[in-house]
Amino acid sequence: MRGLWLLLVVVAAATAERVFIGDQVIRVNVQSEEQIQLLQALENQQEWELDFWLHPVSTELPVDIRVPHSSVSSVTEYLIAHNIHYSVIINNLQELLDEEKAEMEENQMNEFSTRSFNFGAYHRLETIYSWMDTLVAQYPKLVTKQDIGRSYENRPMYVLKFSTGGNKRPAIWIDTGIHSREWVSQATGVWTANKVQYIATDYGTDASLTSLLNTMDIYMLLLANPDGYAYTHSNDRMWRKTRSKNPGSVCIGVDPNRNWDAGFGGPGASNNPCSESYHGPSAHSEIEVKNVVNLIESHGNFKSFISVHAYSQLLMYPYGYSCGSVPHQPELYSVGKAAVQKLTSLYGTTYKVGSICNIIYPASGGSIDWSYNLGIKYSFAFELRDTGRYGFILPANQIIPTATETWLALKHIMEYVRDHPY
């Protein structure tokens, strides 16, 4: 009997939802290279269990750190001792999470009673997959759902393919949610898929999209990290990585955007399995990454690869593993700049444009570096809203504004790709 009781305690602990009571998110506006080094030293120590939302790499970029309640005093003392000024942008993370959860529960009841889907709300994986089935059932001549493989925990990975016919036509790839805690990414993906369907089923009324779908296909992977996303709803809202086991370590998961065969294991990735940026034992070790690689390579005719992340309001192109310019840098910058102008025109949201390494930080093993090296010239990554007020906990009332403005940028990129075949 005592053994059964202990087992129940262990199971309860394993399935309990992690709480962040008293956790703070602090921001440092870095003033010098010395401060960067001091913050990097802080990032590398593990005792205080810090979660760097934005990393210390440049005096031109802020550093955002989630500090567990138990470490707040130690961290603030460290910063004060080294004359590093900081501000608290989230005073109690759990309060935001409680508000987010309450909104989700209310929305679930409303959707159930009205038999509808609210694109301005966050949803669980199962709900998104169910909506995808509904979309495909309603518009079978335009949308198909492809199972590209299983995740580590055996969840299906579904891609929506928008096509008016033909096989292996020139194609555009869009993925969202590779980092599971970036919920506005997945929500923007769902809204965007619905937008493409909405315009395309009114076929002929939007001349530009009609022209695009006459010649190209659009592939959308809405949940690029399904295990991680499910885990953010069931156990740990701040979970970023995959859920694979790491031999020889108690720490779970790999950063799927450090796992691609593009400068693998280089700057901006960690060989520590406990790090949020752990690159994994080898390139493409993560089945979620390998599934995408297999599809892209077997198709062989993708002309654009777009990955959607959050946060920081950036539109980026390769490289992340090197700060040198890629051969198509002038064109990619020009396309990105024009796309951002379209985005900004709606609500005035400002974005920066540049290569990953130069605009945010070195990051090796990234997906768009891999796609660019594969020959997919128009490879871009978005970092959506915001710039740090809420970070990864963007309120649901910003989903539709975020998705709507992002659509203008996506549409510009897709039209440019259509008009510049290679």
C-alpha positions as CSV (number, residue, x, y, z in Angstrom):
1,M,0.0,0.0,0.0
2,R,2.8,2.4,0.9
3,G,4.4,1.6,-2.5
4,L,1.2,2.5,-4.3
5,W,1.0,5.8,-2.4
6,L,4.6,6.7,-3.3
7,L,3.8,5.8,-7.0
8,L,0.8,8.1,-6.9
9,V,2.9,10.9,-5.5
10,V,5.5,10.5,-8.2
11,V,2.9,10.4,-10.9
12,A,1.2,13.5,-9.5
13,A,4.5,15.4,-9.4
14,A,5.3,14.3,-12.9
15,T,2.0,15.6,-14.3
16,A,1.6,18.7,-12.2
17,E,1.4,22.0,-14.0
18,R,4.4,24.2,-13.3
19,V,3.7,27.5,-11.6
20,F,5.6,30.7,-11.9
21,I,4.4,32.5,-8.7
22,G,6.7,35.5,-8.1
23,D,8.8,34.9,-11.1
24,Q,9.8,38.2,-12.7
25,V,10.9,39.2,-16.2
26,I,13.6,41.8,-16.0
27,R,15.1,43.9,-18.8
28,V,18.6,45.2,-19.1
29,N,19.5,47.8,-21.7
30,V,23.1,46.9,-22.1
31,Q,25.6,49.8,-22.0
32,S,29.0,48.3,-22.7
33,E,30.9,45.2,-23.8
34,E,31.8,44.6,-20.2
35,Q,28.2,44.3,-19.3
36,I,27.6,41.9,-22.1
37,Q,30.3,39.7,-20.7
38,L,28.9,39.9,-17.2
39,L,25.4,39.0,-18.4
40,Q,26.8,36.1,-20.5
41,A,28.5,34.8,-17.3
42,L,25.1,35.1,-15.6
43,E,23.5,33.1,-18.4
44,N,26.1,30.3,-18.2
45,Q,25.7,29.7,-14.5
46,Q,22.9,27.2,-13.7
47,E,22.3,27.6,-10.0
48,W,19.7,30.4,-10.4
49,E,17.8,28.6,-13.2
50,L,17.5,31.7,-15.3
51,D,15.6,31.7,-18.6
52,F,17.0,34.3,-21.0
53,W,14.2,35.4,-23.4
54,L,16.5,37.7,-25.2
55,H,20.2,37.0,-25.0
56,P,23.2,39.3,-24.2
57,V,24.9,39.8,-27.5
58,S,24.9,43.5,-28.4
59,T,24.7,47.0,-26.8
60,E,21.9,47.7,-29.4
61,L,19.6,45.0,-28.1
62,P,17.9,44.6,-24.7
63,V,18.3,41.5,-22.6
64,D,15.2,40.0,-21.1
65,I,15.5,37.4,-18.3
66,R,12.9,35.4,-16.6
67,V,14.0,35.1,-13.0
68,P,12.5,32.5,-10.7
69,H,11.1,33.9,-7.5
70,S,13.8,32.1,-5.4
71,S,16.6,33.8,-7.4
72,V,15.2,37.4,-7.6
73,S,17.3,38.6,-4.7
74,S,20.5,37.0,-5.9
75,V,20.1,38.3,-9.4
76,T,19.3,41.8,-8.5
77,E,22.2,41.9,-6.1
78,Y,24.5,40.7,-8.8
79,L,23.2,43.4,-11.2
80,I,23.5,46.2,-8.6
81,A,27.0,45.1,-7.6
82,H,28.1,45.4,-11.2
83,N,26.3,48.7,-11.8
84,I,24.0,47.1,-14.4
85,H,20.7,49.0,-14.5
86,Y,17.5,47.0,-15.0
87,S,13.8,47.3,-15.0
88,V,11.0,44.9,-14.2
89,I,8.7,44.4,-17.2
90,I,6.7,41.5,-15.7
91,N,6.4,41.6,-11.9
92,N,4.6,38.3,-11.4
93,L,4.5,36.0,-14.4
94,Q,1.9,33.7,-12.9
95,E,-0.6,36.5,-12.9
96,L,-0.4,36.8,-16.6
97,L,-0.6,33.0,-17.1
98,D,-3.7,32.9,-14.9
99,E,-5.4,35.6,-17.0
100,E,-4.4,33.7,-20.1
101,K,-5.8,30.4,-18.9
102,A,-9.0,32.0,-17.7
103,E,-9.5,33.6,-21.1
104,M,-8.9,30.2,-22.8
105,E,-11.4,28.4,-20.6
106,E,-14.0,31.1,-21.3
107,N,-13.4,30.9,-25.0
108,Q,-13.7,27.1,-25.0
109,M,-17.1,27.3,-23.4
110,N,-18.2,29.9,-25.9
111,E,-16.9,27.9,-28.8
112,F,-18.7,24.8,-27.5
113,S,-22.0,26.6,-27.1
114,T,-21.8,28.3,-30.5
115,R,-20.1,25.5,-32.4
116,S,-17.6,28.0,-33.8
117,F,-13.9,28.6,-33.9
118,N,-12.5,31.9,-32.5
119,F,-9.4,33.0,-34.4
120,G,-8.7,35.6,-31.8
121,A,-8.1,33.0,-29.1
122,Y,-5.4,30.5,-28.2
123,H,-6.2,26.8,-28.6
124,R,-4.9,23.4,-27.7
125,L,-3.3,21.1,-30.2
126,E,-6.3,18.8,-30.5
127,T,-8.6,21.8,-31.2
128,I,-6.3,23.1,-34.0
129,Y,-6.1,19.7,-35.6
130,S,-9.9,19.4,-35.4
131,W,-10.3,22.8,-37.1
132,M,-7.9,21.6,-39.8
133,D,-10.1,18.6,-40.5
134,T,-13.1,20.9,-40.8
135,L,-11.3,23.2,-43.2
136,V,-10.3,20.3,-45.5
137,A,-13.8,18.8,-45.4
138,Q,-15.3,22.1,-46.4
139,Y,-12.8,22.9,-49.2
140,P,-11.5,19.6,-50.6
141,K,-10.7,21.0,-54.0
142,L,-8.4,23.6,-52.6
143,V,-7.0,22.2,-49.3
144,T,-5.5,18.8,-48.5
145,K,-4.0,17.6,-45.2
146,Q,-0.7,15.7,-45.4
147,D,0.7,13.6,-42.6
148,I,4.4,14.1,-42.9
149,G,5.4,11.9,-40.0
150,R,5.2,11.4,-36.3
151,S,6.7,13.4,-33.5
152,Y,8.9,11.9,-30.8
153,E,5.8,11.3,-28.6
154,N,4.0,9.9,-31.7
155,R,1.8,12.8,-32.5
156,P,1.0,13.3,-36.1
157,M,2.6,16.3,-37.9
158,Y,0.1,17.7,-40.4
159,V,0.8,20.0,-43.3
160,L,-2.0,21.9,-45.1
161,K,-1.4,22.1,-48.8
162,F,-3.2,24.8,-50.8
163,S,-3.3,24.0,-54.5
164,T,-5.4,24.4,-57.6
165,G,-3.8,21.4,-59.2
166,G,-0.6,19.9,-60.5
167,N,2.2,17.9,-58.9
168,K,5.4,19.4,-57.4
169,R,4.7,22.9,-58.7
170,P,6.8,25.7,-57.5
171,A,5.9,26.0,-53.8
172,I,6.0,28.3,-50.7
173,W,6.6,26.8,-47.3
174,I,5.3,28.5,-44.1
175,D,5.8,27.0,-40.6
176,T,4.8,28.2,-37.2
177,G,5.4,27.2,-33.7
178,I,8.8,25.5,-33.9
179,H,9.5,27.0,-30.4
180,S,6.4,25.8,-28.6
181,R,6.0,28.6,-26.1
182,E,5.6,31.3,-28.8
183,W,1.8,30.9,-29.0
184,V,1.1,33.9,-31.1
185,S,3.1,32.1,-33.9
186,Q,0.8,29.1,-34.0
187,A,-2.3,31.3,-33.7
188,T,-1.0,33.5,-36.5
189,G,-0.5,30.4,-38.6
190,V,-4.1,29.3,-38.0
191,W,-5.5,32.7,-38.9
192,T,-3.3,32.8,-42.0
193,A,-4.4,29.4,-43.2
194,N,-8.0,30.5,-42.9
195,K,-7.2,33.8,-44.7
196,V,-5.7,31.9,-47.7
197,Q,-8.8,29.6,-47.8
198,Y,-11.2,32.6,-47.5
199,I,-9.6,34.5,-50.4
200,A,-9.0,31.4,-52.5
201,T,-12.5,30.0,-52.3
202,D,-13.7,33.4,-53.6
203,Y,-11.5,32.4,-56.5
204,G,-11.0,35.2,-59.0
205,T,-11.9,38.1,-56.8
206,D,-8.4,38.6,-55.6
207,A,-6.4,38.8,-58.8
208,S,-3.0,38.6,-57.1
209,L,-3.8,35.5,-55.1
210,T,-5.6,33.9,-58.0
211,S,-2.4,34.4,-60.1
212,L,-0.3,32.9,-57.3
213,L,-2.4,29.8,-56.9
214,N,-2.6,29.4,-60.6
215,T,1.2,28.8,-60.7
216,M,2.3,27.9,-57.1
217,D,1.3,25.8,-54.1
218,I,1.4,26.9,-50.5
219,Y,2.3,24.5,-47.7
220,M,1.6,25.4,-44.1
221,L,2.9,23.5,-41.0
222,L,1.0,25.1,-38.2
223,L,2.5,23.0,-35.3
224,A,6.1,22.4,-36.1
225,N,6.8,21.2,-32.5
226,P,3.6,19.4,-31.5
227,D,5.0,17.6,-28.4
228,G,6.3,20.9,-27.1
229,Y,3.1,22.7,-27.8
230,A,1.0,20.1,-26.1
231,Y,3.4,20.3,-23.1
232,T,3.0,24.1,-22.8
233,H,-0.8,23.5,-22.3
234,S,-0.5,20.5,-19.9
235,N,2.6,21.1,-17.8
236,D,4.9,24.1,-18.5
237,R,3.7,27.2,-20.4
238,M,7.3,28.3,-20.8
239,W,8.5,25.1,-22.5
240,R,10.5,25.9,-25.7
241,K,12.2,22.6,-26.9
242,T,11.1,19.3,-28.2
243,R,10.3,16.5,-25.7
244,S,13.0,13.9,-26.7
245,K,15.1,12.2,-24.1
246,N,18.8,13.0,-24.0
247,P,20.9,10.0,-23.1
248,G,23.1,10.6,-20.0
249,S,21.1,13.6,-18.9
250,V,17.9,14.2,-16.8
251,C,17.2,17.2,-19.0
252,I,14.6,16.8,-21.7
253,G,14.4,18.2,-25.3
254,V,16.4,19.8,-28.0
255,D,16.0,23.3,-29.4
256,P,14.6,22.4,-32.8
257,N,15.8,25.6,-34.4
258,R,19.4,24.8,-33.5
259,N,19.1,21.2,-34.9
260,W,19.3,21.9,-38.7
261,D,22.4,21.0,-40.8
262,A,23.5,24.6,-41.2
263,G,26.6,25.5,-39.2
264,F,25.4,22.9,-36.7
265,G,27.0,23.2,-33.2
266,G,28.3,26.7,-33.9
267,P,27.7,30.1,-32.2
268,G,24.4,30.6,-30.5
269,A,23.8,27.0,-29.8
270,S,24.7,25.0,-26.7
271,N,26.1,21.5,-26.2
272,N,24.5,21.4,-22.7
273,P,21.3,19.3,-22.8
274,C,19.9,21.5,-20.0
275,S,20.2,24.6,-22.1
276,E,17.2,26.2,-23.8
277,S,19.4,26.4,-26.9
278,Y,20.7,22.8,-26.8
279,H,21.5,21.8,-30.4
280,G,21.1,18.0,-29.9
281,P,23.5,15.2,-30.4
282,S,23.6,15.6,-34.2
283,A,22.1,17.6,-37.0
284,H,18.5,16.5,-37.8
285,S,18.5,14.3,-34.7
286,E,15.0,15.5,-33.9
287,I,12.3,13.6,-35.8
288,E,10.2,16.8,-36.0
289,V,13.1,18.4,-38.0
290,K,13.8,15.3,-40.0
291,N,10.1,15.1,-41.1
292,V,10.3,18.6,-42.6
293,V,13.7,17.9,-44.2
294,N,12.3,14.8,-45.9
295,L,9.3,16.6,-47.3
296,I,11.3,19.6,-48.6
297,E,14.0,17.5,-50.1
298,S,11.7,15.0,-51.7
299,H,9.5,17.8,-53.2
300,G,12.5,19.6,-54.6
301,N,10.7,22.7,-56.0
302,F,10.2,25.0,-53.0
303,K,11.0,28.6,-53.9
304,S,10.4,30.2,-50.5
305,F,10.8,29.0,-46.9
306,I,9.3,31.1,-44.2
307,S,9.4,30.4,-40.5
308,V,7.3,32.4,-38.0
309,H,8.5,33.0,-34.4
310,A,8.0,35.5,-31.6
311,Y,9.0,37.9,-30.2
312,S,10.9,41.1,-31.1
313,Q,9.3,42.4,-34.3
314,L,11.9,41.5,-36.8
315,L,12.0,40.2,-40.4
316,M,15.2,38.3,-40.9
317,Y,17.1,36.4,-43.6
318,P,20.2,34.2,-43.5
319,Y,22.6,33.7,-42.0
320,G,22.4,33.0,-38.3
321,Y,25.5,30.9,-38.1
322,S,27.7,33.5,-39.8
323,C,27.6,37.3,-39.7
324,G,28.9,37.5,-43.3
325,S,26.6,38.5,-46.1
326,V,24.9,35.8,-48.2
327,P,25.1,36.1,-52.0
328,H,21.5,37.4,-52.4
329,Q,21.7,39.8,-49.4
330,P,20.8,43.0,-51.3
331,E,17.7,41.4,-52.8
332,L,16.6,39.7,-49.6
333,Y,17.0,43.0,-47.7
334,S,15.0,44.8,-50.4
335,V,12.2,42.2,-50.3
336,G,12.1,42.3,-46.5
337,K,12.1,46.0,-46.3
338,A,9.1,46.3,-48.7
339,A,7.3,43.5,-46.8
340,V,7.7,45.4,-43.5
341,Q,6.5,48.6,-45.1
342,K,3.3,46.8,-46.0
343,L,3.0,45.4,-42.4
344,T,3.6,48.8,-40.8
345,S,1.0,50.5,-43.0
346,L,-1.9,48.8,-41.1
347,Y,-1.3,49.7,-37.4
348,G,2.1,51.4,-37.4
349,T,3.9,48.4,-35.9
350,T,7.6,48.9,-36.5
351,Y,9.9,46.0,-37.6
352,K,13.6,45.8,-38.2
353,V,15.0,44.0,-41.2
354,G,18.4,42.2,-41.5
355,S,20.3,39.0,-41.3
356,I,19.7,36.9,-38.2
357,C,23.3,37.2,-37.0
358,N,23.4,40.9,-37.4
359,I,20.0,42.0,-36.3
360,I,19.4,39.7,-33.2
361,Y,22.2,37.3,-32.4
362,P,24.4,34.4,-33.8
363,A,22.3,31.3,-34.0
364,S,23.7,28.2,-35.7
365,G,21.6,25.3,-36.9
366,G,18.6,27.4,-37.9
367,S,15.9,26.3,-40.4
368,I,16.2,29.2,-42.8
369,D,19.9,28.9,-43.0
370,W,19.4,25.2,-44.0
371,S,16.7,26.1,-46.6
372,Y,18.9,28.8,-48.1
373,N,21.9,26.5,-48.4
374,L,19.6,24.0,-50.0
375,G,18.9,26.5,-52.8
376,I,15.7,28.1,-51.6
377,K,16.7,31.7,-52.1
378,Y,13.7,33.4,-50.5
379,S,14.2,32.2,-47.0
380,F,12.9,34.4,-44.2
381,A,12.1,34.3,-40.5
382,F,9.6,36.5,-38.7
383,E,9.8,37.5,-35.0
384,L,6.2,38.7,-34.3
385,R,4.9,41.0,-31.6
386,D,5.8,42.4,-29.2
387,T,9.1,44.0,-28.2
388,G,9.0,42.8,-24.6
389,R,6.0,44.1,-22.6
390,Y,4.5,40.7,-22.6
391,G,7.1,38.7,-24.5
392,F,5.9,35.1,-25.0
393,I,2.6,35.8,-23.1
394,L,1.1,38.1,-25.7
395,P,-2.6,38.7,-24.8
396,A,-5.1,37.0,-27.0
397,N,-6.6,40.3,-28.0
398,Q,-3.5,40.9,-30.0
399,I,-3.7,37.7,-32.1
400,I,-5.8,39.1,-34.9
401,P,-4.0,42.4,-35.2
402,T,-0.7,40.6,-35.3
403,A,-1.9,38.1,-37.9
404,T,-3.6,40.7,-40.0
405,E,-0.5,42.9,-40.3
406,T,1.8,39.9,-40.8
407,W,-0.4,38.7,-43.7
408,L,0.4,41.9,-45.6
409,A,4.1,41.1,-45.3
410,L,3.6,37.4,-46.2
411,K,1.5,38.3,-49.2
412,H,4.1,40.7,-50.5
413,I,6.9,38.1,-50.1
414,M,4.7,35.4,-51.9
415,E,3.9,37.8,-54.7
416,Y,7.5,38.7,-55.1
417,V,8.5,35.0,-55.3
418,R,5.8,34.4,-57.9
419,D,7.1,37.4,-60.0
420,H,10.7,36.4,-59.8
421,P,11.0,32.8,-60.8
422,Y,14.4,31.1,-60.7
